[in-house]
Amino acid sequence: MNTNTPLLQAGITATRFDGNHLAIREVGNAAFVRVHAVTDAESAAAALRSLGFPASTVPNTSAGTDRIALCLRPREWMLFSEQADSAQLLAEVRAALDPATSGASVAVLPQSDGLACVRLSGAAAPWLLSKLSGVDYHAAEEKGQYCLRTRLAQVTVLVHHHQAAGSAAGGPSQEFVYDLVFDRSIAAYLWNILLRHAPHAAELVRPGQ
């Protein structure tokens, strides 16, 4: 893991928790790029697709496996990759969205250094998230892959529900997980909140889940 991950910088040395029905770990090397199309969202989405990001213009949708495009609103996306180098990815996106070739007026913003990402998996994960915010995550699971912005433990978080290549909880590959993306400065605060409520979330898991 990169020694500059948000949790390690905040003094949290144990960046993984494994409990009953729940695993929590930091995704420490993810690359994030935020894209805001001022005009012509469809042209911008098409340019992102040419890079392997299956961008939609429908808010709260998400698509992709490693090169993932999360639609925050009709003209805005958060691009996410665990495998790509952040600087190289930023350069690729800027080149693809050059107004001279894409036909769109687009702001491309590097976000890798400013964000943290924590992944939750296991049957207790939706119970833990429901304890800390007002979203019914069990009902939302029927949507499959999606994203939403909400407040979790009084802080703003982007929640991304998707299939992971490999399981953080030691379960089958392609298990659905929840990624929490949030401001790097609150990494320690949110991590400690998650750990504090994890035991009760595990108690809420129904038999057979």
N, C-alpha and C positions, 0 to 999 in steps of 0.2 A: 504494500500500500504506500502511496506517496506520503512522505513525512509532513507535507504541508496540508493535509486534509483538515477541514474545519474542526472536527472533534479533537484531533491531536493538538492543534494549535490552541484550543480552548482548555487543554489540560486533561482531557478525557482519554485515557490510555486504553481502556477496554472498549473497543468500538464495535463489539458484537455481544448480543444477549440471546441466549437460548433457554427458553422456559417451556412450560407445559402448553402445547398447542400454539406456540408463538416464537418466532425468531425476529430479532431486530438487528440490523447491521447498517453501518455507514457505507454508502456507495461513494468512495472517496476520490475517484479519478474520472468522474463523468464530465463530459463536455456539454456546455449549454450555449446556445446562440438564440437571441430573441430577434424576431423579424417583424417589422411593422410596415405594411404596405399603405402608403399615403394615398395612392391611386391604383386602380386596376389590380384588385386582389387576385383575380383569376390568372393573370400573367405571372404574378409573383408565385402563386401556388404551382403553376406549371414549371417554373424555373426550379423550385424546390424538389419537385418530383424528378426532374432530370438528374438531381444529385442523389436520388434514392430515398428521399423523404416523402412519403405518401401524404402530402398536405391536403387537408380538406378546408373548406371555408365555413363549416358548420361548427359553432362554438361548443366546447366541452367534448369534442371528439378527439380521438387519438388513433394513430395508425402507424404500423411499422414494428419491427422486432429489435434491431439495434439502432438504425437510423430512424428515430421516431419523431413525428411532427405532432405536437399538441396544439390544437386550435383554441386559443384563449378568447378570441372574439373574431368576427368575420374577416378582419384584415390583419390579424396578429397571431403569430405562432411562437411557441418555444420549441426549439430543436434540441434533441437529446441523444447522446450516444455514449455508451460505456467504452467503446473500442477506439473511437477516433481521437487523434491528438487535437486538443482544443485550438491551438494556433492554426494548424492546417485546416481544420474544419471551418474556422472563421474565414480564412482566405478563400476557400472553395465557395462558401456562401456569398461572399462579397463579389467574387468574380461572376457567379451565375446570375446575380441580381444587379449587375451593372446596368443602369438605365439605358445605356446605348444598345444593349443586346436584349435585355428582358422586356423593355417597353414599359416598365413600371417604376414609379418613384417609391423607393423603399429605404427604410432605416434598418441597418443591420448592427445589432448591439452585442458585444461580447459579454457573457454572463458567468462564465466558468469560475472566475475568481471571486464572485460576489455571492454565490449560492452554495448551499449545502444540500445533500440528499441522503435520506435515511429510508431503508427498505424494510417493510413489514411483511411477514408471511405466516401462514398457519391459520387454523380455524378461529383463533382468538383475535386475529388482526381487525376484522370489521367491528367486533365488540369494543376493542380498545379505542378505535377511531370514533365510534358512536358515543362513547363516554365523554370524549373531549370536544365534540362539535355537534351541531344540530342536524347532521345529515344521516339519513337512513341508509347505511352502507350495505346492509343485507339486501334491501330492495334494489339498490343500484347495481348489485352484482349481476343481475339479469341482463344488464346492458353490455356485459363483456368488457372490452377495452374502452376506457373513457378517461377524461380528466375533468377536474373542477377546481375552482378557487374558493376557499372558505376560510373561516377562522377556527383554529384548533388551539385550545388552551390559551385563548385571547390573542393569538398571533396569526398573521396571514400566512397561509400555506397553500401550495398547489398540490393537489392529490392526484396521483396518476395510477389507475388500476390497469394492469396489463399482464401479459404472459411473459415470464422470465425464462431465458435460456439457462436452465439449471435452477435449483431450488435453494433458497436461503435457509430453509428448514430441513433440508435433507430429504425432501419428498420427491415426487416425480418431476422430470423436466417438463417445461411448459406449464408449471403451476402458476396460477394467478397470484400476483403480489401487489402491494400498495407502496408506491414511492411517494415520499413526502419531500417536496422541494421548497426551500425557504431561505430567508436571508441568513448569510453565514454568521452574522454577529449574534444570532440567538441559538446557535447550534447546541451549546451546553445546556441552556435553559430547556429547550424542547426535548433533548435526549433524556434529561433527568425526569421530566414530566412523564415521558413514555415509560420509563423503567418503574416509576412510582406506581403507575396504574396497571402495569402488566399483570401482576398476580390476580387482581380482581377480574380483569378481562378474561383470564383463563378460567376462572370459576364460572363465568357466564356461558361457556361453551356447552351446548346441549349434547347429550349422548348421541353418537352416530355422526357428528359433524367432523 
